[in-house]
Amino acid sequence: MAAALALLGRAAGLVNGARQLFRGCGIGRAAEAGCCRAMSSAERPKRPLSAYFRFLRDNQPAFRQQNPELNSLELVKKLAGVWRELPASQKQVYEEARKTDWRKYEEQLAAYKAQLTPAQAAALKEERRKRLAKRRSFRIKRELTVLGKPKRPRSGFNIFVSENFQQSKGLSPTAKLKQLFETWQNLSSSQKQPYLQLAQDDKVRYQNEMKSWEAKMVELGREDLIRSREQRPKKKTDTAQEGSKASLRESLAKLKLKKSEE
């Protein structure tokens, strides 16, 4: 917690320092904002909609007016059913519109990339890499939730915060956490012990649940989700490969014996 607060303080200091540098050089807020815009992908041309999403966009208002009792999910399902039954000739209209917009998109994208400096292109590439990594991380977390992966055990401090967070009224969440952290630091060992014991019990719960969950993942063929290699089922090796390894071990043993005799 202390490390997190320190990092927040350093980040705020860096931002303030950058602003002071801009002002000190006489650049001002407008140029500062312009610099940030130059390093963002917000101005990159947007990919055109697919034929299906064009159909949704064009028909959703009318369908919503005709079916006010449906929620958004039900409305999309209804539109998807209509799209599946739509004649090929009507679908082709949306497909031709997509192709036209796609040609325009490629021209705009080429012009956009041509005006970028090497530094800006590198920065945008890094921004895209981080964005894709974030999406990938989100998909993995969502998949683990669907597969029922047990929640990680809580620490004694986490349990202390959950039990006392609502008592600090009139403070912002950050101020509450800071106050609770300071309170936790001042607790004696005997006062912390109940929370530490609960944390230990939660750790045992987590370990037991993880063993059952990982066994289930092995049955489902998802060994990639198991924590350590020791817990993964051993792959069956080819008999010839095993024989080759045994022969190699025997040769090495004979070589060591010969050297020791010399």
Summary of the structure (lengths in Angstrom):
residues: 262
radius of gyration: 30.4
end to end distance: 62.9
largest distance: 96.2
contacts: 554
relative contact order: 0.05
helix: 79%
strand: 0%
